[in-house]
Amino acid sequence: MAFCVLLMALCLMALWNLLVGDIESEFPVFLLIIVFSLVYIMGELRKEKRRPDARIPLIWGYLFRVALLFWEVYGRSIYRMPHSGTDGDGFYHSSIRIAQGGVNSYGGVFTDVMGNLYSICGTTSLLFGEFILLLFSVVALHMAGAAMKELGVERKIRENSMYILCLLPDFAILSVVFRRESLIAMFVAISLYSFSLWLKRKKEWYFWGAFVAVLISATVHSGTVAIAAGYIVIRLVYSNRQEKLKLSASGIAMAVLLLFVMTFLYNNYGDLLFGKIPDIENISDIAGMSTRGGSSYAQYVGNSNTPLNMLIYTVPRMVYFLFSPFPWQWRGVEDIIAFCFSALYYALVLVRVIRYLAKGEQENRQYVILFLILAICTAFVFGWGVTNTGTATRHREKATVLYAVLYGLSALKKPDKKRLLR
């Protein structure tokens, strides 16, 4: 119902723009946010008890984002939140330029989408644009909960996982600033949900849905192709029919087919899907070693000028990508926030996964390994593509939903006290 309200509001704005002209006032945007929020919250509260789907975490996560949204738009003169900087302003002004009939000179597909939306609705309101980005994030939250439910994560564990995901400050902030992360996170989350359906329901088109969704996210930022690479690895080593890790003729054939598809897309649509991947003429081109800015950690992670160096420095690069800024990198409050509410989250999830696998738990073991493969592929690709703390923080939030699902799947079961006392 809430998204029907949103669709109706967008249609009315588009009709007004067509008949009258641009919307100068922000009152319609305020009204849209108020009505949508009321319908969304009432809809979540009215869910039947037998299918609550972590409604309370979702409501708090939504309200948290709305509060951050209004601060980002109207409180930035008092304190500008992390990630609300030059790039965000560039994306916003490029979107306005596109809406006014200009040429896209910054932001690629993302600013094309936002600029055309502005053009259709007849407004260039920052509040409107960032509210739409907020809703992309809300879709990602719902997809995360749906994926965990599909994979059989217990309700209480799922709810705890959703509380953490919904209230992570860094992820929430990136959901409301004028950046690409929430749009990318939405398509990654849709992909993971479709992948979960493939695991449980065995229908092949769910897997292709997951693959296509992650390729759509790659048009916004090519780094998420790492998840597609993870899917290829999974098809190679996992038999979905038998639900176990094994090499099979059908798995090898599917992996080869997927590689062929990726090669075809790279050769024919490389600028769209792989635009941010540099031309590689030799192994030293894989990673840049720029030390620009005080947040660079290039001096700690080596370079890739030889195969041996690449082997040696892969783990340090993945570690710095996932867990920076470390205390020795802190330059102020923003770095402390990023460490406490972003880096520590990823550390917590991975420690939990390692403990789960070490304990020999069997219930979700295959699923944990499969999602861990996706996490490792993502960390490998971004680890070699990033040497800057701020950039690393933003890029790893693209995979926050993936880690939330891992967190839910890797819960250790508490022993049944009644059974032990018998």
C-alpha positions as CSV (number, residue, x, y, z in Angstrom):
1,M,0.0,0.0,0.0
2,A,2.8,2.4,0.9
3,F,4.5,1.9,-2.5
4,C,1.1,2.3,-4.2
5,V,0.9,5.7,-2.5
6,L,4.4,6.5,-3.7
7,L,3.5,5.5,-7.3
8,M,0.3,7.6,-7.2
9,A,2.2,10.6,-5.8
10,L,4.8,10.3,-8.6
11,C,2.1,10.1,-11.2
12,L,0.4,13.2,-9.8
13,M,3.7,15.1,-9.8
14,A,4.4,14.0,-13.4
15,L,0.8,15.1,-14.4
16,W,1.3,18.5,-12.7
17,N,4.6,19.0,-14.5
18,L,3.0,18.1,-17.8
19,L,0.0,20.4,-17.4
20,V,1.3,23.3,-15.3
21,G,5.1,23.2,-15.2
22,D,7.9,22.6,-12.6
23,I,7.0,22.2,-8.9
24,E,8.8,25.1,-7.1
25,S,7.5,24.4,-3.6
26,E,8.7,21.6,-1.4
27,F,5.3,21.2,0.2
28,P,4.3,18.3,-2.1
29,V,7.5,16.5,-1.1
30,F,6.8,17.0,2.6
31,L,3.2,15.7,2.0
32,L,4.5,12.7,0.2
33,I,7.0,11.8,3.0
34,I,4.3,12.2,5.7
35,V,1.6,10.2,3.9
36,F,4.0,7.5,2.8
37,S,5.5,7.2,6.3
38,L,2.1,6.9,7.9
39,V,0.9,4.2,5.4
40,Y,4.2,2.3,5.6
41,I,4.3,2.2,9.4
42,M,0.6,1.3,9.7
43,G,1.1,-1.4,7.2
44,E,4.0,-2.9,9.1
45,L,2.1,-2.7,12.4
46,R,-1.0,-4.4,10.9
47,K,1.0,-7.5,9.7
48,E,-0.5,-10.7,11.1
49,K,1.4,-12.3,14.0
50,R,2.1,-15.4,12.0
51,R,4.1,-13.4,9.5
52,P,5.6,-10.4,11.3
53,D,8.9,-10.4,9.2
54,A,10.8,-8.3,11.7
55,R,8.4,-5.4,11.5
56,I,9.7,-3.5,14.5
57,P,13.3,-3.4,13.3
58,L,12.1,-2.3,9.9
59,I,10.0,0.5,11.4
60,W,12.9,1.8,13.5
61,G,15.2,1.5,10.6
62,Y,12.8,3.6,8.4
63,L,12.3,6.3,11.1
64,F,16.1,6.4,11.7
65,R,16.6,7.1,8.0
66,V,13.9,9.7,7.8
67,A,15.5,11.6,10.8
68,L,18.9,11.4,9.0
69,L,17.3,12.6,5.8
70,F,16.0,15.8,7.3
71,W,19.3,16.4,9.1
72,E,21.2,15.9,5.8
73,V,19.0,18.4,4.0
74,Y,18.4,21.0,6.7
75,G,21.0,20.4,9.4
76,R,24.1,20.2,7.3
77,S,25.1,23.8,8.1
78,I,25.4,22.7,11.8
79,Y,27.2,19.3,11.2
80,R,27.7,17.6,7.9
81,M,27.4,13.9,8.2
82,P,30.1,11.5,7.0
83,H,29.9,10.7,3.3
84,S,28.0,13.9,2.7
85,G,30.7,15.7,0.7
86,T,32.0,16.6,-2.7
87,D,30.9,13.5,-4.6
88,G,27.4,13.7,-3.4
89,D,27.1,17.4,-4.4
90,G,28.6,16.5,-7.8
91,F,26.0,13.7,-8.3
92,Y,23.2,16.1,-7.3
93,H,24.2,18.9,-9.6
94,S,24.8,16.5,-12.5
95,S,21.3,15.1,-12.0
96,I,19.8,18.7,-12.1
97,R,21.8,19.4,-15.3
98,I,20.3,16.2,-16.9
99,A,16.8,17.2,-15.7
100,Q,17.2,20.5,-17.4
101,G,18.2,18.9,-20.7
102,G,22.0,19.1,-20.3
103,V,24.6,16.4,-20.9
104,N,25.6,13.9,-18.2
105,S,29.2,14.7,-17.3
106,Y,29.4,13.0,-13.9
107,G,27.9,10.0,-12.2
108,G,27.1,7.7,-15.2
109,V,23.9,5.6,-14.9
110,F,23.1,6.8,-11.4
111,T,22.8,10.5,-12.4
112,D,20.9,9.5,-15.5
113,V,18.3,7.7,-13.4
114,M,18.0,10.5,-10.9
115,G,18.1,13.2,-13.5
116,N,15.3,11.6,-15.6
117,L,13.2,11.1,-12.4
118,Y,13.6,14.8,-11.6
119,S,12.7,15.7,-15.2
120,I,9.5,13.5,-15.2
121,C,8.3,14.8,-11.7
122,G,9.2,18.4,-12.4
123,T,11.2,19.0,-9.3
124,T,14.9,19.3,-8.5
125,S,14.4,19.2,-4.7
126,L,17.3,17.6,-2.8
127,L,14.8,16.4,-0.2
128,F,12.8,14.5,-2.9
129,G,15.9,12.9,-4.5
130,E,17.3,11.7,-1.2
131,F,13.9,10.4,-0.1
132,I,13.8,8.2,-3.2
133,L,17.3,7.0,-2.3
134,L,16.1,6.3,1.2
135,L,13.4,4.1,-0.2
136,F,15.9,2.1,-2.3
137,S,17.6,1.3,1.1
138,V,14.2,0.3,2.6
139,V,13.7,-2.2,-0.3
140,A,17.2,-3.6,0.5
141,L,16.2,-4.1,4.2
142,H,13.0,-5.9,3.2
143,M,15.0,-8.1,0.8
144,A,17.5,-9.0,3.5
145,G,14.7,-10.1,5.9
146,A,13.0,-12.1,3.1
147,A,16.2,-13.8,2.1
148,M,16.9,-14.9,5.7
149,K,13.3,-16.1,6.1
150,E,13.5,-18.1,2.8
151,L,16.8,-19.7,4.1
152,G,15.0,-20.8,7.3
153,V,16.7,-18.5,9.8
154,E,14.7,-18.6,13.0
155,R,12.4,-15.7,13.7
156,K,14.3,-14.5,16.8
157,I,17.7,-14.7,15.1
158,R,16.3,-13.0,12.0
159,E,14.9,-10.2,14.1
160,N,18.2,-9.6,15.9
161,S,20.0,-9.6,12.6
162,M,17.5,-7.1,11.2
163,Y,17.9,-4.8,14.2
164,I,21.6,-4.6,13.6
165,L,21.2,-4.1,9.8
166,C,18.5,-1.5,10.1
167,L,20.3,0.6,12.8
168,L,23.9,0.5,11.5
169,P,24.7,4.3,11.4
170,D,27.1,4.2,8.5
171,F,24.8,2.1,6.3
172,A,21.9,4.4,7.2
173,I,23.8,7.6,6.4
174,L,24.8,6.2,3.0
175,S,21.1,5.5,2.5
176,V,20.1,9.2,2.6
177,V,23.1,11.1,1.1
178,F,23.0,11.8,-2.6
179,R,25.3,8.8,-3.5
180,R,24.9,5.6,-5.4
181,E,25.2,3.2,-2.5
182,S,21.5,2.7,-1.7
183,L,20.6,2.0,-5.4
184,I,23.4,-0.5,-5.6
185,A,22.5,-2.1,-2.3
186,M,18.9,-2.5,-3.4
187,F,19.9,-4.5,-6.5
188,V,22.5,-6.5,-4.6
189,A,19.8,-7.4,-2.0
190,I,17.3,-8.3,-4.7
191,S,20.0,-10.6,-6.2
192,L,20.7,-12.2,-2.9
193,Y,17.0,-12.8,-2.3
194,S,16.7,-14.4,-5.7
195,F,19.8,-16.5,-5.0
196,S,18.2,-17.7,-1.8
197,L,15.1,-18.7,-3.7
198,W,17.3,-20.7,-6.0
199,L,18.9,-22.5,-3.1
200,K,15.6,-23.4,-1.5
201,R,13.2,-23.9,-4.5
202,K,15.7,-25.2,-7.0
203,K,14.2,-23.4,-10.0
204,E,16.9,-22.3,-12.4
205,W,15.3,-19.0,-13.4
206,Y,15.8,-17.8,-9.8
207,F,19.6,-18.1,-10.3
208,W,19.5,-16.2,-13.5
209,G,17.4,-13.5,-11.8
210,A,20.1,-13.2,-9.2
211,F,22.8,-13.0,-11.9
212,V,20.9,-10.3,-13.9
213,A,20.1,-8.2,-10.8
214,V,23.8,-8.1,-9.8
215,L,24.7,-7.1,-13.4
216,I,22.2,-4.3,-13.2
217,S,23.9,-3.1,-10.0
218,A,27.2,-3.3,-11.9
219,T,25.9,-0.7,-14.4
220,V,25.9,1.8,-11.4
221,H,29.3,0.6,-10.1
222,S,31.3,-2.2,-11.8
223,G,32.8,-3.5,-8.6
224,T,29.7,-5.5,-7.8
225,V,30.6,-7.8,-10.7
226,A,32.6,-9.5,-7.9
227,I,29.3,-11.0,-6.7
228,A,28.6,-12.4,-10.2
229,A,32.1,-13.9,-10.1
230,G,31.1,-15.5,-6.8
231,Y,28.0,-17.0,-8.4
232,I,30.2,-18.6,-11.1
233,V,32.4,-20.1,-8.5
234,I,29.4,-21.4,-6.7
235,R,27.9,-23.1,-9.8
236,L,31.3,-24.7,-10.3
237,V,31.6,-26.2,-6.8
238,Y,28.0,-26.7,-5.6
239,S,25.3,-29.0,-6.6
240,N,22.0,-27.4,-5.8
241,R,20.0,-30.6,-6.4
242,Q,22.1,-32.7,-4.0
243,E,22.7,-29.7,-1.7
244,K,26.4,-30.3,-1.2
245,L,29.7,-29.1,-2.4
246,K,30.9,-31.2,-5.3
247,L,32.2,-30.9,-8.8
248,S,29.8,-32.1,-11.5
249,A,29.6,-32.1,-15.2
250,S,26.5,-29.9,-15.2
251,G,28.1,-27.5,-12.7
252,I,31.2,-27.1,-14.9
253,A,29.1,-26.6,-18.0
254,M,27.0,-23.9,-16.2
255,A,30.2,-22.2,-15.0
256,V,31.6,-22.2,-18.5
257,L,28.3,-20.8,-19.9
258,L,28.4,-18.0,-17.3
259,L,32.0,-17.2,-18.2
260,F,31.0,-17.0,-21.8
261,V,28.1,-14.6,-20.9
262,M,30.5,-12.4,-18.9
263,T,33.0,-12.4,-21.8
264,F,30.3,-11.5,-24.3
265,L,29.1,-8.7,-22.0
266,Y,32.6,-7.4,-21.4
267,N,33.4,-7.3,-25.2
268,N,30.1,-5.7,-26.2
269,Y,29.0,-3.7,-23.2
270,G,32.2,-3.1,-21.4
271,D,31.8,0.6,-21.0
272,L,28.4,0.2,-19.4
273,L,29.1,-2.8,-17.1
274,F,32.8,-2.5,-16.5
275,G,33.3,1.2,-16.9
276,K,35.3,1.7,-13.6
277,I,37.6,-1.3,-14.3
278,P,40.9,0.1,-15.7
279,D,42.6,-1.2,-18.8
280,I,45.0,-3.9,-17.7
281,E,48.1,-4.5,-19.8
282,N,50.2,-6.2,-17.1
283,I,49.8,-7.4,-13.6
284,S,50.9,-4.2,-12.0
285,D,47.8,-2.5,-13.4
286,I,45.5,-4.4,-11.1
287,A,45.9,-2.1,-8.2
288,G,46.7,1.6,-8.0
289,M,49.0,2.7,-5.3
290,S,47.9,6.3,-5.0
291,T,48.7,7.9,-1.7
292,R,46.7,11.0,-2.2
293,G,44.8,12.2,0.9
294,G,45.4,11.6,4.5
295,S,43.2,8.5,4.5
296,S,45.3,6.4,2.1
297,Y,46.6,3.1,3.4
298,A,48.6,2.2,0.3
299,Q,51.9,2.2,2.3
300,Y,50.6,-0.8,4.4
301,V,49.3,-3.1,1.7
302,G,52.1,-3.4,-1.0
303,N,51.6,-3.5,-4.7
304,S,50.9,-6.0,-7.4
305,N,53.9,-5.7,-9.6
306,T,54.7,-9.4,-9.5
307,P,52.5,-12.5,-9.0
308,L,54.3,-13.2,-5.8
309,N,53.5,-9.8,-4.4
310,M,49.9,-10.2,-5.4
311,L,49.8,-13.5,-3.5
312,I,51.5,-12.0,-0.4
313,Y,49.4,-8.8,-0.2
314,T,46.0,-10.2,-1.1
315,V,45.1,-10.9,2.6
316,P,46.4,-7.5,3.9
317,R,44.4,-5.7,1.2
318,M,41.2,-7.6,2.1
319,V,41.8,-6.9,5.8
320,Y,42.3,-3.2,5.3
321,F,39.3,-3.0,3.0
322,L,37.0,-4.7,5.5
323,F,38.3,-3.3,8.8
324,S,39.8,0.1,8.2
325,P,40.1,2.7,9.6
326,F,42.2,1.1,12.3
327,P,43.0,3.1,15.4
328,W,46.4,4.2,14.0
329,Q,44.6,5.7,11.0
330,W,42.1,7.7,12.9
331,R,42.0,11.4,12.0
332,G,38.9,12.5,13.8
333,V,35.3,11.6,14.8
334,E,34.3,10.4,11.4
335,D,37.0,7.7,11.4
336,I,36.0,6.6,14.9
337,I,32.4,6.3,13.8
338,A,33.4,4.3,10.7
339,F,35.5,1.9,12.8
340,C,32.9,1.4,15.6
341,F,29.8,1.2,13.4
342,S,31.1,-0.3,10.2
343,A,34.5,-2.1,10.5
344,L,33.6,-3.8,13.8
345,Y,30.3,-5.0,12.3
346,Y,32.2,-6.8,9.5
347,A,34.7,-8.2,12.0
348,L,31.8,-9.4,14.2
349,V,30.2,-11.2,11.3
350,L,33.4,-12.9,10.2
351,V,34.3,-14.0,13.7
352,R,30.8,-15.4,14.1
353,V,31.1,-17.3,10.8
354,I,34.5,-18.8,11.7
355,R,33.2,-19.9,15.1
356,Y,30.1,-21.5,13.4
357,L,32.2,-23.4,10.9
358,A,34.8,-24.4,13.6
359,K,32.0,-25.8,15.8
360,G,31.0,-28.2,13.0
361,E,27.4,-26.9,12.9
362,Q,25.5,-28.6,10.1
363,E,22.1,-27.0,9.8
364,N,23.0,-24.1,7.6
365,R,26.6,-25.0,6.9
366,Q,26.3,-25.2,3.1
367,Y,24.5,-21.9,3.0
368,V,27.1,-20.2,5.2
369,I,29.9,-21.5,3.0
370,L,28.2,-20.3,-0.2
371,F,27.5,-16.8,1.1
372,L,31.1,-16.7,2.5
373,I,32.3,-17.4,-1.1
374,L,30.4,-14.3,-2.2
375,A,31.9,-12.2,0.6
376,I,35.4,-13.4,-0.2
377,C,35.0,-12.6,-3.9
378,T,33.7,-9.1,-3.0
379,A,36.5,-8.4,-0.6
380,F,39.1,-9.6,-3.1
381,V,38.0,-7.4,-5.9
382,F,37.4,-4.3,-3.8
383,G,40.5,-5.0,-1.8
384,W,42.7,-4.7,-4.9
385,G,40.8,-1.7,-6.2
386,V,40.8,0.5,-3.1
387,T,43.6,2.0,-1.0
388,N,41.6,4.8,0.7
389,T,39.8,4.5,4.0
390,G,36.8,6.6,3.0
391,T,36.4,4.8,-0.3
392,A,36.7,1.4,1.4
393,T,34.0,2.3,3.9
394,R,31.6,3.3,1.2
395,H,32.3,0.3,-1.1
396,R,32.0,-2.3,1.7
397,E,28.5,-0.9,2.5
398,K,27.4,-2.2,-0.9
399,A,27.7,-5.7,0.6
400,T,26.2,-4.9,4.0
401,V,23.1,-7.0,3.2
402,L,25.3,-9.9,2.3
403,Y,26.9,-9.8,5.7
404,A,23.6,-9.4,7.4
405,V,22.4,-12.7,5.8
406,L,25.7,-14.3,6.9
407,Y,25.1,-13.1,10.4
408,G,21.7,-14.7,10.5
409,L,22.8,-18.0,9.0
410,S,25.8,-18.4,11.3
411,A,24.0,-18.3,14.7
412,L,25.1,-21.1,17.0
413,K,22.3,-23.1,18.4
414,K,22.0,-23.0,22.2
415,P,21.8,-26.5,23.8
416,D,18.3,-27.6,24.8
417,K,18.4,-27.6,28.6
418,K,15.4,-29.9,29.0
419,R,17.0,-32.5,26.7
420,L,20.3,-32.3,28.6
421,L,18.6,-32.8,32.0
422,R,16.8,-36.0,30.8
